[in-house]
C-alpha cells in the first residue's frame, strides 16, 4: 500500500512518461461540443479510454448519445470492436451521464511493468476513437440532423 504522496508521485510519473512516449496533442476536451469529452483513465485494475457525454440538459445528452448509438455498428466494426455504450452511467457523485468506452483489464498504474501495455492501449484506442469522431463529427454535433 502506498501513502497518498507516493501514489501522487507514481501517478505523475505515469502521465509524464506517457506524454514522453506519445508526445502528441490528444482531442480530449477539444471536441467543440460543450460537455462532450474524451478521457484517459487508469487505476490498479484497469485502463479505460472514455467518451463522456454530460450536458446539463438531459435532452441534449440523449440526442448526442443516440447519434453515436446510431453509428454503433460502424464504431464496433471499423474502429473499436470492444466498445461499450452506456446510455445512463452513474458517477460516484450520483450524476448521470452517457458514456462510451473501451477498457483493458488486469493492468495497474502501480505496476511499472504494465505501463507500456497501458500506453499502447491508450494510444491505439484513443487514436481510433479520434478518427471515428472526426469522421462523424458534423453529424454528431448537429442537433438538427438525424439519420
DSSP file (Angstrom, degrees, kcal/mol; ACC not computed):
  #  RESIDUE AA STRUCTURE BP1 BP2  ACC     N-H-->O    O-->H-N    N-H-->O    O-->H-N    TCO  KAPPA ALPHA  PHI   PSI    X-CA   Y-CA   Z-CA
    1    1 A X              0   0    0      0, 0.0     2,-0.3     0, 0.0     0, 0.0   0.000 360.0 360.0 360.0 138.3    0.0    0.0    0.0
    2    2 A X        -     0   0    0      1,-0.1     2,-0.0     2,-0.0     0, 0.0  -0.729 360.0-116.9-102.8 150.1    1.3    3.4   -0.9
    3    3 A X     >  -     0   0    0     -2,-0.3     4,-2.7     1,-0.1     5,-0.2  -0.318  37.5-102.8 -71.7 167.0    1.0    6.7    1.0
    4    4 A X  H  > S+     0   0    0      1,-0.2     4,-2.3     2,-0.2     5,-0.2   0.898 124.4  50.0 -59.0 -41.1   -1.0    9.5   -0.6
    5    5 A X  H  > S+     0   0    0      2,-0.2     4,-2.2     1,-0.2    -1,-0.2   0.909 111.0  48.2 -65.2 -43.0    2.2   11.2   -1.5
    6    6 A X  H  > S+     0   0    0      2,-0.2     4,-2.6     1,-0.2    -2,-0.2   0.908 111.3  51.0 -64.4 -41.7    3.7    8.1   -3.1
    7    7 A X  H  X S+     0   0    0     -4,-2.7     4,-2.5     1,-0.2    -2,-0.2   0.918 110.7  48.3 -61.7 -43.7    0.5    7.5   -5.0
    8    8 A X  H  X S+     0   0    0     -4,-2.3     4,-2.5     2,-0.2    -1,-0.2   0.891 111.2  51.0 -63.2 -39.6    0.6   11.0   -6.4
    9    9 A X  H  X S+     0   0    0     -4,-2.2     4,-2.7     2,-0.2    -2,-0.2   0.927 111.4  46.8 -63.8 -45.9    4.2   10.7   -7.3
   10   10 A X  H  X S+     0   0    0     -4,-2.6     4,-2.6     2,-0.2    -2,-0.2   0.923 112.6  50.3 -61.9 -44.5    3.6    7.4   -9.2
   11   11 A X  H  X S+     0   0    0     -4,-2.5     4,-2.3     2,-0.2    -2,-0.2   0.920 111.8  47.4 -60.6 -44.7    0.6    8.9  -11.0
   12   12 A X  H  X S+     0   0    0     -4,-2.5     4,-2.5     1,-0.2     5,-0.2   0.932 112.2  49.4 -63.4 -45.5    2.6   12.0  -12.0
   13   13 A X  H  X S+     0   0    0     -4,-2.7     4,-2.5     1,-0.2     5,-0.2   0.890 109.5  53.6 -60.4 -39.6    5.5    9.8  -13.2
   14   14 A X  H  X S+     0   0    0     -4,-2.6     4,-2.5     2,-0.2    -2,-0.2   0.953 112.2  42.3 -58.6 -52.1    3.0    7.6  -15.2
   15   15 A X  H  X S+     0   0    0     -4,-2.3     4,-2.3     2,-0.2    -2,-0.2   0.858 113.9  51.6 -69.3 -35.0    1.5   10.6  -17.0
   16   16 A X  H  X S+     0   0    0     -4,-2.5     4,-1.5     2,-0.2    -1,-0.2   0.926 112.7  45.9 -65.1 -44.0    4.9   12.3  -17.7
   17   17 A X  H  X S+     0   0    0     -4,-2.5     4,-2.7    -5,-0.2     5,-0.2   0.899 110.9  52.7 -66.4 -39.6    6.2    9.0  -19.2
   18   18 A X  H  X S+     0   0    0     -4,-2.5     4,-2.9     1,-0.2    -1,-0.2   0.935 109.8  48.7 -59.4 -45.9    3.1    8.5  -21.3
   19   19 A X  H  < S+     0   0    0     -4,-2.3    -1,-0.2     1,-0.2    -2,-0.2   0.797 112.3  49.9 -64.5 -28.8    3.5   12.1  -22.7
   20   20 A X  H >< S+     0   0    0     -4,-1.5     3,-0.5    -5,-0.1    -2,-0.2   0.901 114.1  43.0 -75.0 -42.5    7.1   11.3  -23.4
   21   21 A X  H 3< S+     0   0    0     -4,-2.7     2,-0.4     1,-0.3    -2,-0.2   0.882 130.2  26.8 -70.9 -39.0    6.4    8.0  -25.2
   22   22 A X  T 3< S-     0   0    0     -4,-2.9     2,-2.1    -5,-0.2    -1,-0.3  -0.682  75.8-179.1-125.1  76.4    3.4    9.5  -27.1
   23   23 A X    <   +     0   0    0     -3,-0.5     2,-0.3    -2,-0.4    -4,-0.1  -0.475  38.2 113.5 -81.1  76.0    4.1   13.2  -27.4
   24   24 A X  S    S-     0   0    0     -2,-2.1     2,-0.7    -5,-0.0    -2,-0.1  -0.938  71.4-102.7-139.1 163.8    1.1   14.4  -29.3
   25   25 A X        -     0   0    0     -2,-0.3     2,-0.2     3,-0.0    -2,-0.0  -0.785  38.2-152.2 -88.9 119.8   -1.9   16.6  -28.6
   26   26 A X        -     0   0    0     -2,-0.7     3,-0.2     1,-0.1     4,-0.1  -0.553  19.7-122.3 -88.9 156.7   -5.0   14.4  -28.0
   27   27 A X    >   +     0   0    0     -2,-0.2     3,-3.1     1,-0.2    -1,-0.1   0.950  64.4 133.2 -63.4 -52.1   -8.5   15.6  -28.8
   28   28 A X  T 3  S+     0   0    0      1,-0.3    10,-2.0     2,-0.1     3,-0.3  -0.080  81.8   3.8  40.9-105.9   -9.8   15.2  -25.2
   29   29 A X  T 3  S+     0   0    0      8,-0.2     3,-0.4     1,-0.2    -1,-0.3   0.443 114.4  84.4 -88.5   1.0  -11.7   18.4  -24.2
   30   30 A X    <   +     0   0    0     -3,-3.1    -1,-0.2     1,-0.2    -2,-0.1  -0.165  46.5 119.9 -98.7  39.9  -11.4   20.0  -27.6
   31   31 A X  S    S-     0   0    0      5,-0.4    -1,-0.2    -3,-0.3     3,-0.1   0.638  75.1-128.7 -77.2 -13.6  -14.4   18.3  -29.3
   32   32 A X  S    S+     0   0    0     -3,-0.4     2,-0.5     1,-0.2    -2,-0.1   0.615  80.6 106.8  69.0  13.7  -16.1   21.6  -30.0
   33   33 A X  S >  S-     0   0    0      3,-0.4     3,-1.8    -4,-0.1    -2,-0.2  -0.986  79.9-117.2-120.9 119.3  -19.2   20.1  -28.3
   34   34 A X  T 3  S+     0   0    0     -2,-0.5    21,-0.1     1,-0.3    20,-0.1  -0.309  94.6   3.2 -58.7 129.1  -19.9   21.5  -24.8
   35   35 A X  T 3  S+     0   0    0      1,-0.2    19,-3.1    -6,-0.1     2,-0.5   0.722 100.0 114.1  66.3  25.5  -19.7   18.8  -22.2
   36   36 A X  E <   +A   53   0A   0     -3,-1.8    -5,-0.4    17,-0.2    -3,-0.4  -0.969  44.6 163.7-122.8 112.8  -18.6   16.0  -24.6
   37   37 A X  E     -A   52   0A   0     15,-2.2    15,-3.0    -2,-0.5     2,-0.3  -0.953  37.5-134.8-138.1 148.1  -15.1   14.9  -23.8
   38   38 A X  E     -A   51   0A   0    -10,-2.0     2,-0.3    -2,-0.3    13,-0.2  -0.774  32.6-177.2 -94.0 145.8  -12.6   12.2  -24.3
   39   39 A X  E     -A   50   0A   0     11,-2.3    11,-2.9    -2,-0.3     2,-0.4  -0.991  25.7-139.9-144.8 150.7  -10.7   11.0  -21.3
   40   40 A X  E     -A   49   0A   0     -2,-0.3     2,-0.4     9,-0.2     9,-0.2  -0.876  26.0-176.4-101.1 143.2   -8.0    8.5  -20.3
   41   41 A X  E     +A   48   0A   0      7,-2.5     7,-3.3    -2,-0.4     2,-0.3  -0.997   8.3 167.9-141.8 138.1   -8.5    6.6  -17.0
   42   42 A X  E     +A   47   0A   0     -2,-0.4     5,-0.2     5,-0.2     2,-0.2  -0.989   4.4 155.3-147.3 140.8   -6.2    4.2  -15.2
   43   43 A X        -     0   0    0      3,-2.4    66,-2.0    -2,-0.3    67,-0.1  -0.569  62.2 -69.1-138.3-152.9   -6.3    2.7  -11.7
   44   44 A X  S    S+     0   0    0     64,-0.3     3,-0.1    -2,-0.2    64,-0.1   0.312 127.7  33.9 -93.3  10.8   -4.9   -0.5  -10.2
   45   45 A X  S    S+     0   0    0      1,-0.4    61,-1.6    61,-0.1    62,-0.9   0.559 120.8   5.1-129.3 -25.7   -7.2   -2.9  -12.0
   46   46 A X  E     - B   0 105A   0     59,-0.2    -3,-2.4    60,-0.2    -1,-0.4  -0.972  49.4-135.4-157.8 164.7   -7.9   -1.4  -15.5
   47   47 A X  E     -AB  42 104A   0     57,-2.2    57,-2.8    -2,-0.3     2,-0.3  -0.983  27.9-172.8-125.8 142.3   -7.2    1.3  -18.1
   48   48 A X  E     -AB  41 103A   0     -7,-3.3    -7,-2.5    -2,-0.4     2,-0.5  -0.979  23.5-153.3-137.3 148.5  -10.0    2.9  -20.0
   49   49 A X  E     -AB  40 102A   0     53,-2.1    53,-1.8    -2,-0.3     2,-0.3  -0.996  34.1-169.3-116.3 124.1  -10.4    5.3  -22.9
   50   50 A X  E     -AB  39 101A   0    -11,-2.9   -11,-2.3    -2,-0.5     2,-0.5  -0.827  31.0-160.4-121.9 149.1  -13.7    7.2  -22.4
   51   51 A X  E     -AB  38 100A   0     49,-2.6    49,-2.1    -2,-0.3     2,-0.5  -0.956  25.3-164.5-121.5 109.6  -16.1    9.4  -24.3
   52   52 A X  E     -AB  37  99A   0    -15,-3.0   -15,-2.2    -2,-0.5     2,-0.6  -0.818  10.5-165.6-100.7 132.4  -18.3   11.1  -21.7
   53   53 A X  E     +AB  36  98A   0     45,-3.1    45,-2.5    -2,-0.5   -17,-0.2  -0.953  25.9 150.6-116.2 109.4  -21.5   12.9  -22.7
   54   54 A X        +     0   0    0    -19,-3.1   -18,-0.1    -2,-0.6   -19,-0.1  -0.141   6.1 160.1-141.3  45.2  -22.6   15.1  -19.9
   55   55 A X        -     0   0    0      2,-0.1     6,-0.2     1,-0.1   -20,-0.1  -0.359  46.3-125.4 -62.2 149.5  -24.6   18.2  -20.9
   56   56 A X  S    S+     0   0    0      4,-0.1     2,-0.7     5,-0.0    -1,-0.1   0.835  95.4  79.9 -65.2 -31.6  -26.7   19.7  -18.2
   57   57 A X  S  > S-     0   0    0      1,-0.2     4,-1.9     2,-0.0     3,-0.5  -0.694  74.3-151.3 -81.9 117.6  -29.7   19.5  -20.4
   58   58 A X  H  > S+     0   0    0     -2,-0.7     4,-2.5     1,-0.2     5,-0.2   0.857  93.8  57.5 -55.3 -39.9  -31.0   15.9  -20.4
   59   59 A X  H  > S+     0   0    0      1,-0.2     4,-2.4     2,-0.2    -1,-0.2   0.891 106.1  48.7 -63.3 -40.3  -32.4   16.2  -23.9
   60   60 A X  H  > S+     0   0    0     -3,-0.5     4,-2.8     2,-0.2     5,-0.3   0.921 110.6  51.1 -64.9 -43.3  -29.0   17.1  -25.4
   61   61 A X  H  X S+     0   0    0     -4,-1.9     4,-2.4     1,-0.2    -2,-0.2   0.928 111.3  48.8 -58.5 -44.8  -27.3   14.2  -23.6
   62   62 A X  H  X S+     0   0    0     -4,-2.5     4,-2.7     2,-0.2    -2,-0.2   0.922 112.3  47.6 -61.2 -46.5  -30.0   11.9  -25.0
   63   63 A X  H  X S+     0   0    0     -4,-2.4     4,-2.2     2,-0.2    -2,-0.2   0.942 112.6  47.5 -64.4 -48.4  -29.6   13.2  -28.6
   64   64 A X  H  X S+     0   0    0     -4,-2.8     4,-2.0     1,-0.2     5,-0.2   0.924 114.4  47.3 -59.6 -44.0  -25.8   13.1  -28.6
   65   65 A X  H  X S+     0   0    0     -4,-2.4     4,-3.1    -5,-0.3    -1,-0.2   0.943 111.6  50.0 -62.8 -46.1  -25.8    9.5  -27.2
   66   66 A X  H  X S+     0   0    0     -4,-2.7     4,-2.1     1,-0.2    -1,-0.2   0.836 107.8  54.7 -64.1 -31.8  -28.5    8.4  -29.7
   67   67 A X  H  X S+     0   0    0     -4,-2.2     4,-0.6     2,-0.2    -1,-0.2   0.944 113.2  41.0 -65.0 -46.4  -26.4    9.8  -32.6
   68   68 A X  H >< S+     0   0    0     -4,-2.0     3,-1.1     1,-0.2    -2,-0.2   0.902 112.8  55.1 -68.2 -38.9  -23.4    7.8  -31.5
   69   69 A X  H >< S+     0   0    0     -4,-3.1     3,-1.7     1,-0.3     4,-0.3   0.871 101.5  58.1 -60.4 -36.3  -25.5    4.8  -30.8
   70   70 A X  H 3< S+     0   0    0     -4,-2.1    -1,-0.3     1,-0.3     3,-0.2   0.722 108.7  47.2 -66.0 -19.1  -26.9    5.0  -34.4
   71   71 A X  T <X S+     0   0    0     -3,-1.1     4,-2.9    -4,-0.6     3,-0.4   0.259  79.5 111.6-100.6   9.4  -23.3    4.7  -35.5
   72   72 A X  H <> S+     0   0    0     -3,-1.7     4,-3.1     1,-0.2     5,-0.3   0.878  73.0  53.7 -54.9 -45.0  -22.5    1.7  -33.2
   73   73 A X  H  > S+     0   0    0     -4,-0.3     4,-2.6    -3,-0.2     5,-0.3   0.913 113.7  43.1 -58.8 -42.8  -22.2   -0.8  -36.0
   74   74 A X  H  >>S+     0   0    0     -3,-0.4     4,-2.7     2,-0.2     5,-0.6   0.939 113.9  51.3 -66.8 -47.5  -19.6    1.4  -37.7
   75   75 A X  I  X>S+     0   0    0     -4,-2.9     5,-3.5    -7,-0.2     4,-1.4   0.925 118.3  37.5 -55.0 -47.6  -17.8    2.2  -34.4
   76   76 A X  I  <5S+     0   0    0     -4,-3.1    -2,-0.2     3,-0.2    -1,-0.2   0.898 121.6  42.4 -75.4 -41.9  -17.6   -1.5  -33.4
   77   77 A X  I  <5S+     0   0    0     -4,-2.6    -2,-0.2    -5,-0.3    -3,-0.2   0.824 129.0  23.5 -76.6 -31.0  -16.9   -3.0  -36.9
   78   78 A X  I  <5S+     0   0    0     -4,-2.7    -3,-0.2    -5,-0.3    -2,-0.2   0.650 134.5  12.7-111.6 -18.0  -14.4   -0.4  -38.1
   79   79 A X  I  <<S+     0   0    0     -4,-1.4     2,-0.4    -5,-0.6    -3,-0.2   0.729 124.9  14.0-126.4 -59.1  -12.8    1.3  -35.1
   80   80 A X    > < -     0   0    0     -5,-3.5     3,-2.1    -6,-0.1    -3,-0.1  -0.779  50.5-177.0-134.5  88.3  -13.3   -0.2  -31.6
   81   81 A X  T 3  S+     0   0    0     -2,-0.4    -1,-0.1     1,-0.3    -5,-0.1   0.759  87.0  50.9 -57.8 -25.8  -14.6   -3.8  -31.6
   82   82 A X  T 3  S+     0   0    0      2,-0.1    -1,-0.3    -6,-0.0    21,-0.2   0.314  79.5 140.7 -95.5   9.3  -14.7   -3.8  -27.8
   83   83 A X    <   -     0   0    0     -3,-2.1     2,-0.4    19,-0.1    19,-0.2  -0.229  36.5-156.7 -60.1 138.1  -16.6   -0.5  -27.4
   84   84 A X  E     -C  101   0A   0     17,-2.9    17,-2.3     2,-0.0     2,-0.5  -0.966   2.2-159.1-115.5 130.2  -19.3   -0.4  -24.7
   85   85 A X  E     -C  100   0A   0     -2,-0.4     2,-0.5    15,-0.2    15,-0.2  -0.948  10.0-178.7-112.9 125.8  -22.1    2.1  -24.9
   86   86 A X  E     -C   99   0A   0     13,-2.9    13,-2.5    -2,-0.5     3,-0.3  -0.941  14.0-168.2-130.0 110.5  -24.0    3.0  -21.8
   87   87 A X  E    S+     0   0A   0     -2,-0.5     2,-0.6     1,-0.3    -1,-0.1   0.910  86.3  31.9 -62.1 -45.3  -26.9    5.5  -22.0
   88   88 A X  E    S+     0   0A   0     10,-0.1     2,-0.5    11,-0.1    -1,-0.3  -0.858  72.3 171.3-121.6  95.8  -27.2    6.0  -18.3
   89   89 A X  E     -C   97   0A   0      8,-3.6     8,-2.7    -2,-0.6     2,-0.6  -0.905  23.5-143.1-105.2 127.6  -23.9    5.7  -16.5
   90   90 A X  E     -C   96   0A   0     -2,-0.5     6,-0.2     6,-0.2     2,-0.1  -0.810  10.2-150.4 -97.3 120.3  -23.9    6.7  -12.8
   91   91 A X    >   -     0   0    0      4,-2.9     3,-2.4    -2,-0.6     0, 0.0  -0.397  33.9-102.5 -78.4 163.5  -20.8    8.6  -11.5
   92   92 A X  T 3  S+     0   0    0      1,-0.3    -1,-0.1     2,-0.1    -2,-0.0   0.810 123.6  61.0 -56.1 -29.9  -19.8    8.2   -7.8
   93   93 A X  T 3  S-     0   0    0      2,-0.1    -1,-0.3     1,-0.1     3,-0.1   0.613 120.1-110.5 -72.9 -11.4  -21.3   11.6   -7.3
   94   94 A X  S <  S+     0   0    0     -3,-2.4    -2,-0.1     1,-0.4    -1,-0.1   0.241  73.0 140.1  98.1 -12.4  -24.7   10.3   -8.4
   95   95 A X        -     0   0    0     -5,-0.1    -4,-2.9     1,-0.1     2,-0.5  -0.396  48.0-135.4 -66.1 140.8  -24.6   12.3  -11.6
   96   96 A X  E     + C   0  90A   0     -6,-0.2     2,-0.3    -3,-0.1    -6,-0.2  -0.877  34.1 159.8-101.5 126.9  -26.0   10.5  -14.6
   97   97 A X  E     - C   0  89A   0     -8,-2.7    -8,-3.6    -2,-0.5     2,-0.4  -0.804  39.9-112.4-129.6 173.2  -24.0   10.8  -17.9
   98   98 A X  E     -B   53   0A   0    -45,-2.5   -45,-3.1    -2,-0.3     2,-0.4  -0.907  37.6-171.1-105.8 144.0  -23.8    8.8  -21.1
   99   99 A X  E     -BC  52  86A   0    -13,-2.5   -13,-2.9    -2,-0.4     2,-0.4  -0.998  20.7-171.6-142.1 137.6  -20.5    7.0  -21.7
  100  100 A X  E     +BC  51  85A   0    -49,-2.1   -49,-2.6    -2,-0.4     2,-0.3  -0.996  32.1 151.5-121.9 131.8  -18.9    5.1  -24.5
  101  101 A X  E     -BC  50  84A   0    -17,-2.3   -17,-2.9    -2,-0.4     2,-0.3  -0.981  38.1-146.3-156.3 165.8  -15.6    3.4  -23.6
  102  102 A X  E     -B   49   0A   0    -53,-1.8   -53,-2.1    -2,-0.3     2,-0.3  -0.952  25.6-166.0-129.0 152.2  -13.1    0.6  -24.1
  103  103 A X  E     -B   48   0A   0     -2,-0.3     2,-0.5   -55,-0.2   -55,-0.2  -0.976  21.1-148.4-143.3 156.7  -11.1   -0.9  -21.4
  104  104 A X  E     -B   47   0A   0    -57,-2.8   -57,-2.2    -2,-0.3     3,-0.3  -0.990  26.0-154.5-121.5 119.7   -8.1   -3.1  -20.7
  105  105 A X  E     +B   46   0A   0     -2,-0.5   -59,-0.2   -59,-0.2     3,-0.1  -0.453  66.0  37.0 -91.4 165.5   -8.3   -5.2  -17.6
  106  106 A X  S    S+     0   0    0    -61,-1.6     2,-0.3     1,-0.3   -60,-0.2   0.829  85.8 114.2  63.6  36.5   -5.6   -6.7  -15.4
  107  107 A X        -     0   0    0    -62,-0.9     2,-0.4    -3,-0.3    -1,-0.3  -0.923  48.7-153.5-126.8 158.7   -3.2   -3.7  -15.7
  108  108 A X    >   -     0   0    0      3,-0.3     3,-1.1    -2,-0.3     6,-0.3  -0.993  24.7-145.8-141.8 135.0   -2.2   -1.4  -12.9
  109  109 A X  T 3  S+     0   0    0    -66,-2.0   -65,-0.1    -2,-0.4    -1,-0.1   0.851 107.0  54.1 -58.1 -36.1   -1.0    2.1  -12.5
  110  110 A X  T 3  S+     0   0    0      1,-0.1     2,-0.8   -67,-0.1    -1,-0.2   0.537  93.3  78.1 -80.9  -6.0    1.2    0.9   -9.6
  111  111 A X    X   -     0   0    0     -3,-1.1     3,-2.5     1,-0.2     4,-0.4  -0.847  61.4-168.0-107.3  99.6    2.9   -1.8  -11.7
  112  112 A X  G >  S+     0   0    0     -2,-0.8     3,-1.1     1,-0.3     4,-0.5   0.760  84.2  69.3 -57.4 -25.2    5.5   -0.1  -13.9
  113  113 A X  G 3  S+     0   0    0      1,-0.2    -1,-0.3     2,-0.1     4,-0.3   0.719 100.8  47.1 -67.1 -19.0    5.8   -3.4  -15.8
  114  114 A X  G <> S+     0   0    0     -3,-2.5     4,-2.3    -6,-0.3    -1,-0.2   0.448  85.6  93.2 -99.7  -0.5    2.3   -2.8  -17.2
  115  115 A X  H <> S+     0   0    0     -3,-1.1     4,-3.4    -4,-0.4     5,-0.2   0.921  84.4  49.5 -60.5 -45.6    2.9    0.8  -18.2
  116  116 A X  H  > S+     0   0    0     -4,-0.5     4,-2.7     1,-0.2    -1,-0.2   0.900 110.6  51.2 -61.6 -38.8    3.9    0.1  -21.8
  117  117 A X  H  > S+     0   0    0     -4,-0.3     4,-2.1     2,-0.2    -1,-0.2   0.908 113.5  45.1 -62.4 -42.0    0.9   -2.1  -22.2
  118  118 A X  H  X S+     0   0    0     -4,-2.3     4,-3.3     2,-0.2    -2,-0.2   0.928 112.1  51.6 -66.9 -46.0   -1.3    0.7  -20.9
  119  119 A X  H  X S+     0   0    0     -4,-3.4     4,-2.8     1,-0.2    -2,-0.2   0.927 111.7  46.7 -57.6 -46.0    0.4    3.3  -23.0
  120  120 A X  H  X S+     0   0    0     -4,-2.7     4,-2.8    -5,-0.2     5,-0.3   0.915 113.1  49.3 -62.9 -43.1   -0.1    1.2  -26.2
  121  121 A X  H  X S+     0   0    0     -4,-2.1     4,-2.7    -5,-0.2     5,-0.4   0.939 112.4  47.9 -60.4 -47.8   -3.7    0.6  -25.3
  122  122 A X  H  X S+     0   0    0     -4,-3.3     4,-2.7     2,-0.2     5,-0.4   0.945 114.5  46.2 -57.8 -49.7   -4.3    4.3  -24.7
  123  123 A X  H  X S+     0   0    0     -4,-2.8     4,-2.1    -5,-0.2     5,-0.2   0.946 117.2  41.6 -61.3 -51.1   -2.6    5.3  -28.0
  124  124 A X  H  X S+     0   0    0     -4,-2.8     4,-2.1    -5,-0.2    -1,-0.2   0.934 119.7  43.3 -64.3 -46.5   -4.3    2.7  -30.1
  125  125 A X  H  X S+     0   0    0     -4,-2.7     4,-2.6    -5,-0.3    -2,-0.2   0.931 116.5  44.7 -69.1 -46.4   -7.8    3.2  -28.6
  126  126 A X  H  X S+     0   0    0     -4,-2.7     4,-2.8    -5,-0.4     5,-0.2   0.896 112.2  53.5 -66.6 -37.8   -7.8    7.0  -28.4
  127  127 A X  H  X S+     0   0    0     -4,-2.1     4,-2.3    -5,-0.4    -1,-0.2   0.933 111.9  44.9 -60.8 -45.0   -6.4    7.2  -31.9
  128  128 A X  H  X S+     0   0    0     -4,-2.1     4,-2.4    -5,-0.2    -2,-0.2   0.915 113.0  50.9 -64.4 -43.3   -9.2    5.0  -33.2
  129  129 A X  H  X S+     0   0    0     -4,-2.6     4,-2.7     1,-0.2    -2,-0.2   0.914 111.2  48.8 -59.3 -44.2  -11.8    6.9  -31.2
  130  130 A X  H  X S+     0   0    0     -4,-2.8     4,-3.1     2,-0.2     5,-0.3   0.916 109.9  50.3 -65.4 -43.5  -10.5   10.2  -32.5
  131  131 A X  H  X S+     0   0    0     -4,-2.3     4,-2.2     2,-0.2    -1,-0.2   0.931 112.7  48.0 -60.6 -45.0  -10.6    9.0  -36.2
  132  132 A X  H  X S+     0   0    0     -4,-2.4     4,-1.8     2,-0.2    -2,-0.2   0.941 113.1  48.2 -58.0 -48.6  -14.2    7.9  -35.7
  133  133 A X  H  X S+     0   0    0     -4,-2.7     4,-0.8     1,-0.2    -2,-0.2   0.935 112.1  47.3 -61.7 -47.7  -15.1   11.2  -34.1
  134  134 A X  H  < S+     0   0    0     -4,-3.1     3,-0.5     1,-0.2     4,-0.3   0.882 110.4  54.0 -61.8 -37.3  -13.5   13.3  -36.8
  135  135 A X  H  < S+     0   0    0     -4,-2.2    -1,-0.2    -5,-0.3    -2,-0.2   0.873 124.1  25.0 -64.1 -37.4  -15.2   11.2  -39.5
  136  136 A X  H  X S+     0   0    0     -4,-1.8     4,-2.6    -3,-0.2    -1,-0.2   0.196  88.0 114.7-114.1  14.3  -18.7   11.6  -38.0
  137  137 A X  H  X S+     0   0    0     -4,-0.8     4,-2.9    -3,-0.5     5,-0.2   0.886  74.6  51.2 -55.5 -47.5  -18.1   14.9  -36.2
  138  138 A X  H  > S+     0   0    0     -4,-0.3     4,-1.8     1,-0.2    -1,-0.2   0.913 113.6  45.3 -61.3 -42.6  -20.5   17.0  -38.3
  139  139 A X  H  4 S+     0   0    0      2,-0.2    -1,-0.2     1,-0.2    -2,-0.2   0.928 115.0  47.1 -65.0 -45.6  -23.4   14.5  -37.8
  140  140 A X  H  < S+     0   0    0     -4,-2.6    -2,-0.2     1,-0.2    -1,-0.2   0.915 114.1  47.5 -64.3 -43.2  -22.7   14.2  -34.1
  141  141 A X  H  < S+     0   0    0     -4,-2.9     2,-0.8    -5,-0.2    -1,-0.2   0.854  92.2  84.9 -66.7 -37.5  -22.5   17.9  -33.5
  142  142 A X    ><  -     0   0    0     -4,-1.8     3,-0.8    -5,-0.2    -1,-0.1  -0.555  56.3-170.1 -79.7 107.0  -25.6   18.9  -35.4
  143  143 A X  T 3  S+     0   0    0     -2,-0.8    -1,-0.2     1,-0.2    -2,-0.0   0.616  84.1  58.5 -70.1 -10.8  -28.6   18.6  -33.1
  144  144 A X  T 3  S+     0   0    0     -3,-0.0     2,-0.4     2,-0.0    -1,-0.2   0.741  91.1  79.1 -89.6 -24.7  -31.0   19.1  -36.0
  145  145 A X    <   +     0   0    0     -3,-0.8     2,-0.4    -6,-0.2     0, 0.0  -0.707  51.6 173.2 -93.1 132.6  -29.8   16.2  -38.2
  146  146 A X              0   0    0     -2,-0.4   -79,-0.0     1,-0.0    -6,-0.0  -0.996 360.0 360.0-131.9 141.8  -30.9   12.6  -37.6
  147  147 A X              0   0    0     -2,-0.4    -1,-0.0   -80,-0.0    -2,-0.0   0.487 360.0 360.0 -76.1 360.0  -30.1    9.6  -39.8
